[in-house]
Every structure is written in C-alpha cells, then in structure tokens.
Amino acid sequence: MRAATFLIALLTALVQASAAFAHASLVRAEPADGALVAEPPAALRLIFNEPVTPLVIRLIAPDGATTTPSATAENTTVTVKPGALRRGTHVLSWRVTSADGHPVGGSLVFSVGEASATPVAGAQPATDPVVRGAFWAAKLVIYLALLAGIGGAFVRMWMLDGTGVVSCDPSSAHSRASGNPGLLSFVLGPRFRGDERGDIVSPPWLDRALVALIAAGLLVTPLSAGLQGLDALDLQLPALSQKLTWETGLETSYGLTVIAALAALFAALFAFEAAWREAPIVARLLSLAALIVAGLALALSGHASNAAPQLLTRPSVFVHVICVAFWVGALLPLIAAVKSGEGAPLARFSRAIPYPLAALVLSGVVLAVVQLDRVDALWTTSYGIVLSCKLVAVTALLAFGAANRYVLVPRTLRGDNTASGSLTRTMAVELCIIVAILALVATWRFTPPPRALAAVEPIEVHLHGTRAMAQVSLTPVRARDPRVNIEVLDPDFNALTVKEVTVTFANPSAGIEPVRRAAVHSHGALWQVEGMRIPVAGQWIVRVDLLIDDFEKLVLEDQVDLPRLP
C-alpha cells in the first residue's frame, strides 16, 4: 500500500511539472537574457540545441504594449524581427516545438539604453494540470496497446501452437452458415476450440483482452494528437474543439507517431480477423507487421529518438520497443497456455526470451548513457528519478523472470500443478509491475533528459556602478562546472581597461561562505573563470572586484536568484 501511494504521488508530481520542463533547450540568445545594449537590435535570435518550430512569439514593450513580431526558423535558430524598439526594458515571450515533438517556452528580458521596470502583459495562461493528466493517461493507454496488445497478438499468432495460429471456431453452425466467422461473431460471443491438427484451445478471455487493448489504443491515439496540440500551444481543455489545436498536434513529429501507431493497431486487429477466419499465415504476417510498425511509431518522435547521434538512438529505440513488446505481450498468452495445461508455448518462450532480453538491456544502456549527463543525474533530476524507479522495477521483473525460467517453468513442464499455479500468479504480478513501469515512462513526456538540461541558456547577471559595469554570464558546460564570462565596460558601453578581475559568489542563507576566483583575461573586455559551481539554487551574492591600477579598485555587487549548476 505504501509503495502504491508513493508511486501515485510521484506520478502526480511529475505529470503536473512546470511547462518549462521540455526537451529542446535554449543554448543562447542574442541579446542575452538580462543584457543591457546601447542600441536597439535589428533582430532578436534564439539559438537552441536542436531544430525547433515557432508556435507563439510575443514582444512586450516597456509600457506593457504587446505585439506579435514575425519569426522565422532555420535549423536551430529562430530569428525575430522586432521593429522599432524604444528605450527601456523589453520582454520577448516565446514558445516553440522541438524536433522530438515536445513544446518549450520561456521569456527573454533585455534593455535598450537603460533598464526600466520589467513590463507585464497581463496574466499568461498557466499550464492546465487537466491537460497534462489527460495526456499522461493517453500515453499510458497507447503504450499498453502498442506493447501488451500488439505484442500479445504477435505471441498469440506465432507461439501458441507448433504450426502457427490458435484456431477459433466462432462456432456455431449459425455463424458458419451466415458466412460471418470474424469480428462480429467474436463480439457476439464465439466459442473457441482446437482444430483437427491439435492446435491449442484459446480461451475467450485472451482474445477479448488483447482486442480490448488494441481497441482502446485505436480510440485514444487520435485523441492524443489533440492533447499534443493543447500542450504545444499551452491551451486548456476546451480548446480541443479548435481546428488549430489539432493542426498543431499533427504538424509536430508526434503526428507521425500517431499515424504509424494507428497503422500498427489496425494491422493487429486485422490479424485477429484473419485468425478467426482460419487464415493463419495471413494472421502471422499481419501481427509481425504490426509489431514492426509499433517499433517504428515510437522511434519517430520523442526525446530518446531525437538525441544525437540519431543513427544510434533511433535504431536503439526501435530494438528496445520490439523487445519490450515481445516480453510484455507474452505474459497474457502464456498465462492462458499454463491455465489450459499446455507446456509447449512455455517451453518455446523460455528458449527464445534470453535473446530479446539481451538486446533490450543493451539498447536500454545505450539510450540511458546518451540521455544522462552524469551519474548523479539519476537522483538529482526528474528524468533521472523516473529512470531510477524504472530500473528498480525492471530489476524486480528480471528477478521474477529468472525464478520462473529456472524454477517454476521446469516444474510446470514436468506436470507439477502447484508450480503452474505459482507461475500464473507470478506472471500476474509481472503484469502489474509492467503497468507501473509504463506509467512511469509516460511521465517522461514532461521531464527533460539531463543531456537537454546541460545545454541551457547562459545565465546573465548585470552589475552596474557609477564608473563601471560588468556583464556576468554563467554558461553551463556539459558534465562540468559552468564557465563564468565577465565583460567589463564603462558607463558608455566601451571596454574598460583593468589589471585584475576577481569574482565572488556567496549564499549566506544556505551556509555557503564566499567562493572567490581570479579571472583570466581572454580578449578585449572579456575575462573568464572556469569551473564555478553553483551547488544549490537560491539567492546568491555576486561580487566583481576590478583592480584599475595599483591604487584604485572598484567593487560591483548585487543579490540575484541562481539555479543549481550543473
């Protein structure tokens, strides 16, 4: 009970995460966030770590007036033409969708000539937790349909007897006479049997359960395109009736996943129709096609598939999905086989599973290494916490699988009824664990992978004095502590010549004493410090000491909010 409560609390917290949790990251902006520029820029540029498409761009002037400037995207750069900019502080509010289909939004604050009060353009729409919850639930249903439904169809068609498909007689003489031995008879209640070849009898609940999963996927998958549009545009649930919502959802890379998933689900449904019409070869080929297309569907979008190098990550996602579908999909058919007293499918699965399991583990390791930026990301990031929970659950699954394969399966094949009962119970527990794993995986839609977090926009701090000013930039560096760039200028924005620059960071409220570093001159007005870690988020005192000559020193200091870096 405690474990279930913890899982529900974790999923709720992650599903309702902030809209800032996305999978494309702003690498830098021109001008930088918080920058003070002497002249109005002719163009504003947002540079991301992967190609993006603009969704909503708004420019808020110092007096609060809001305009919608033109924006164009070329590869990883979005260029905004702001028009004439007046003196004071401006806010560029932006929202884009990345190549993996996930939206990301933010604001760029910059000042022209002098800083003024940050303008406000009225209340911005908050991320709707109902939309996020609905999208998470839709993703869970789709995963169950693609993995358990299609995977179960594949195993049912290929492994439940020696020659092919389990036979089914929808039965009755009436259904044969009516020429309708297919889906309608199944819905009305067919009877299942083995045919003259001695094929295994398939209980009605097995095909009903698998078809129900596939049907649920067919209903929810199109709906998820609209939910994708709501999330991309940061709209609430009533906007699902708008045409723009659906167009936006389908125009992202997730639209390809929706189309491929529907094709896979229909192929699996037609495989059952072929089986009920006693066309085993067609049924087997359709189930194989459904399995392959399901793997392609989940490899077409998502942060894992779009991570570099894609020649490695996309095939890894495809292999991972295929192997998971085979493993997960086998559980219901194997439970049916054990309950019917048939050992042949169990023996076949026991011989076959080590190979897909090895491919599953190998592809999973590859994807985890690509997505994680460092080891401590497993417990310091939302993505890593989900991955850690998933690894614990997968370890439990492997333990159950090992016990089944080496203890219960041999005893069941020898006719031990007690062992067969224990085997069906442990497989039922495995199914529950798998549902929990898929529920966790569905939350990855709302949690950024550490490799994306490692490439965020530099943090800008502007320190201003009467005789000098310093633009301090903290630039995150993948897997290392951030680099600090310090641009030293005079009040007229000209480079100020100094002999030495020292930067100090302190957080008294967190018990962190001043950390002082001497900067190294790079060129012109730029000085640099390597490896200035910010261990905790919060209010930090940033101080820059400028040694003008042997007799004069200027001190610039301010208190600013800083996130944890790295």
ZILINNOR-V79424 format. One line per field, one symbol per residue. ss: DSSP state (2 for helix, 1 for strand, 0 for the rest). A space follows every 50 residues. Layout:
# ZILINNOR-V79424
ss=???
This chain:
# ZILINNOR-V79424
ss=02222222222222200000000001111100001110000001111100 01111111110000011001111100111110000001111111111100 00111111111100000000000000002222222222222222222222 22222222200000000010002222200000222222001000000000 00022222222222222222222222222222200022222022222222 20022222222222222222222222000222222222222222222220 00222200022222222222222222222222222222200002222222 22222222222222222222200000222202222222222222222222 22222222222220002222222222222222222222222222220002 22200000111111000011111111100111111111100000100001 11111112220111111101111001111000010001111111111110 0111111111110010
